[in-house]
């Protein structure tokens, strides 16, 4: 139900001809979500007030903080999410250099499966508020697996990744659909989750294209029913020519 993501607010609409009228509009809801890792405050995210477990799991994975197999427990208390890991405490040491992110999977998608994503790019919540983003996971047959709405494009990505891990989905056999632009930061979040193809109705930044090429990912922009632009990893989409 899109209504749970929104709240009605009074406003005054003023027209260009000078007319004014009272009206009511729906605004997207936002709340702070406090994330604790092994009993310590990790971060505070500002997000839509649902799918908090998915948000926390996905955020930790896409930020490279933990692997899913390291999570021992998840508990949601109001606007707080507490995650416990199997890691044993160890004395402080110098942080190692971050490992290169590279997608090993050789997954290839039919173009029809990518174009099928255009049917899942707009949510009822967006139609009500014009203030939300959406992320989705779609399988190789073009079937929708997960679709989540949030006020932030990065939150939406975290939530679908978290949902995928919690449901046991094989992310190497799905691509991610996003309504947001794709800078390097967004592309890298998907790569850390093992996603080999990201498609957006928007356009990527040059940094996003560079990150996708470096990670062996396919990056699609301006996804429309009639065409798409492929900026990296063209071999992951079958073509007749």
Secondary structure as GFF3:
##gff-version 3
##sequence-region A 1 241
A	DSSP	three_ten_helix	2	5	.	.	.	ID=ss1
A	DSSP	beta_strand	6	14	.	.	.	ID=ss2
A	DSSP	beta_strand	20	28	.	.	.	ID=ss3
A	DSSP	beta_strand	31	37	.	.	.	ID=ss4
A	DSSP	beta_strand	40	47	.	.	.	ID=ss5
A	DSSP	alpha_helix	52	62	.	.	.	ID=ss6
A	DSSP	three_ten_helix	68	70	.	.	.	ID=ss7
A	DSSP	beta_strand	71	77	.	.	.	ID=ss8
A	DSSP	beta_strand	80	85	.	.	.	ID=ss9
A	DSSP	beta_strand	109	110	.	.	.	ID=ss10
A	DSSP	alpha_helix	111	115	.	.	.	ID=ss11
A	DSSP	three_ten_helix	116	120	.	.	.	ID=ss12
A	DSSP	alpha_helix	124	129	.	.	.	ID=ss13
A	DSSP	beta_strand	133	139	.	.	.	ID=ss14
A	DSSP	beta_strand	144	150	.	.	.	ID=ss15
A	DSSP	alpha_helix	153	167	.	.	.	ID=ss16
A	DSSP	three_ten_helix	171	173	.	.	.	ID=ss17
A	DSSP	beta_strand	174	178	.	.	.	ID=ss18
A	DSSP	alpha_helix	184	192	.	.	.	ID=ss19
A	DSSP	beta_strand	197	200	.	.	.	ID=ss20
A	DSSP	alpha_helix	206	214	.	.	.	ID=ss21
A	DSSP	beta_strand	218	221	.	.	.	ID=ss22
A	DSSP	beta_strand	229	232	.	.	.	ID=ss23
A	DSSP	three_ten_helix	234	236	.	.	.	ID=ss24
A	DSSP	beta_strand	237	238	.	.	.	ID=ss25
###
